[in-house]
Amino acid sequence: MKRNIYTILALCMLLSQAWAQTDDALATKAKALLSKFPSQNEAALKKNMEELGQLGKPGLVQIASMLTPLGKGDNTKIQYAIGGFTYYASQAGKEDFRKIAAEAYGEALSKVSDLDSKNFLIYQLQTVGKDESVEVLKSYLKDERLSGPASRTLARIGSPAAGAALLQSLEGAPESTKIAIIEALGGTRYKEASSIIEKMAVNEDLLLRKVSLFALSEIGAPSSEQILLAAAQKANFGYDESDA
């Protein structure tokens, strides 16, 4: 029995050392590649993008996780590399790279701590994110500082899954985040949200009423007709602060 335990412990130690060596090798490759940014010309840029793609998801996570808070490091090369790869991966015929980028940025979001770095990565997902990014973005919808970027990115994705995530987060959302979520629901034209937003379109709070009316106009559900008409009639079909 003891021999089996010692054997297992020895295997665990060997595996741990192997993983550490793999991580170290990946970090070395990532740093070497970052030293080539910004690329000197178009040919060099393409070569660097291909090398980035070959590092795969672990390599991109490694690079994205190197982002540091403002004033505590230089993110220039990292942002050049990530921004360049985002654009490269979004081109036709690069679906594998797009998915790698989306999954890597989503994972790296939990590894960076500062607001600027998280904002930067969420912004990249506006270009490469699809349904694989919905759950990650949903986790930020009730965050007062990140609800806006996350909501706009889900609106950009615009799929039924993105709309459902926004609607689910609207219930119980802090007042400070509702505006961004409602605006994004309008952007996705998610009809299932219309009945909820219709109740907010008659709210006394001007900003909430204004964004709700606009969202309903974008969604265009038949059930919203009377609410939109009544708001317009109240403004005598002219300008008012709610843009009815």
N, C-alpha and C positions, 0 to 999 in steps of 0.2 A: 504493500500500500504506500509506504514511504517513498519507495523508488518511483512509483507512478506520479506522486506529488512533485518530487524533485524534477522529474522529466518534464512535467507540465510547466513548472516554474522556469526551467531552462529554456523551453520553447517560447514562453512569453517574453523572456528577456531578449532572445534572439530576434523575435518579431518586432519588439519595441525598438531595438537598435536599427533594424532594417528600415522601419518607418521613419525613424529620425534621419537616417542617411538619405532616404528618398526626399524628405522635406527639405533637407539641407541642399540637396542637388537641385531641387526645383527652385529654391530661393536664389541659388547662385545663377541659374539660367535666367530667371526673371530679372535679376539685377543687371546681368550682362546685356539683356535685350533692352532694358530701359535706358541704358547708356547710349543707345543709338537714336534716341528721340530728342528733339524733333527730327524727322527724316530730312535728308538733304535734297532729295528730288523724288519724282513720282515713282521711279523704278525702285529706289531704296524703300519708299513707303510701302509699296506692294510687297516687297520681300519681308519687311518687318511685320506686316499684317499677317502674312502666311506663317511666319515663325510664332507669332502670338497665338494664332489658331492651333498650331501644333502643340503648344503647351497645354491645350485643352482647358476644361473647366477648373481643375486644381491650380493651374498656372495663372489663370485670370483672377481667381479668388485671391491667390497670393499677392498679385499686383494691386488689386483693388483694396486689399486689406492694409496696404502700406500707406494709404492716405492718412495724413496727420492733421490735427486741428490747426486752424489759422494761427500763424506766428510760431508754431512749434516744428516746422519743417517746410521743405520746398516740395510742393505737389506738382510742379510744372510738368516734369517728364511723365509722371503717372497719369496726369490728366490728358496729356497729348496722346499717350498710348491707348488709354481707355476710350477717349473720344474718337480717335482714329479708327479703332477696332469696331466701335459702335456703328460708325458710318459704313465701314467696309462690310460688316456682317449683315447690314440691312439691304445690300444690293441683291439684285436678282441672281439666283443660283447659289446663294450663300446660306441656305436655310440651316445647315448643320452648325455653321458658325453663329448664326443668329440665336439659335436655341442655347448653345454653349454660353454665349454672352448673357442672355436673359437669366439663365440659371445661376451663373457665376455672380452677377451683380446682386441678385436676390439673396444669395448666401452671404456675400460680403457685407450686406447692409447690417447684419447682426454683429459683424466683427469690427465695424468702425463706430466710434462713440460720439463724434461731434456732429452738430447739425449741418454744417457746410458739406461734409463728406457724404452724409446720408442724402442730402438734397441733390448732390452731384450724381449719385448712383441712381436715384429715383428718376432724375431727368434722362439718364441714358435709357431707362426702361420705356420712356415715351417712344423711343425709336425702335427698340428691339423686343419689347415685351409683348407677349400675347397671353393666352390663358394660363400658361405656366407661371406667370407673374402675379396672378390675381390674389392668391392667398397671402403672399408676402405683402403686397400693397394694402390689402384689407386690414392687416395688423396695425397699420399706421393711420387709419381713417379717424380714430378718436383721439389722436395725438394733436394737441392744439398747434404745435409747431410744424407738423408734417402732413396734416390732413389736406391742406391745399395742394401740395405737390402730388400726393398719393391719389387724390380725387381726380386731378387733371390727367394723370397718367392712365387711370382706369377709364376715364372718358375717351382718351385717345385710343385705348385698346378697343373699347366700344362693343365688346361681345356680350351675349346674354349673361355669361358668367360674371363679367365685370359689372353689369347692371345689377345683378342679383346681390353681389358683394356690397355695392353702394347702398342698396335698399335695406339690406340686413343691418348695416352699420348705422343707418339713419335713426332707427329706433333706439332710444336711450343715449343718443350722441349728445355731447355737451353743446350748449347753445353756440359756443365759439367755433364749432366745426360743422354745424348744420348747413351754413350758407354754401360752403365749398362742396359738400356732398350733394345738395339739391341742384346746384349749378351743374355738377358732373352728370347727375341723372338726366337732366335736360339734354346735355351733350350726347348721351348715349341713346336718347329717345326711347327710354325703357318704359313701355306702356304700363307695366305692372306697378310702377311707382305713382301713377297719376292719382289714384284715390287717396294716397297718403299726402301727396303734395297739395291736392285740392283743399285739404283742411288747413294747410299752412298759408294758402293764398288769401285767406280772409283774416289772417292774424293782425293784431294791432301794431306789431313791430314792423316799421316801414321797410327795413332792409330784408327781413324774412319774407314779407309780402311781395316785395319787388322781385326777388330772385325766384320765388315760387311761381309767380305769374309768367315770368320769362321761361322758366323750365316747362310749364304747362303748354306754352305756345310752341315750344320746340317739339314736345312729345306729340301734341296734336290728337289726344284721345277725345272721342265724341262726348264723353261724360264731362269734359272740362268746358264745353261751349258756354253754358249758362254763367259759370263763374267768371270767365274771361269777358263775356258780354256785359255782365253786371258791373264789373270793374271799369270797363270802357265807358259805359253809360254814366257811371258816377263821376267820371272825369269829363263828362260832356264831350266825349270823343276828341279831347284835346290833350295838351300836355299836363301831366301831374307827376308828383315825385316818385310814384310807383311805376311810371312808364306804362300804365294800364292801356 
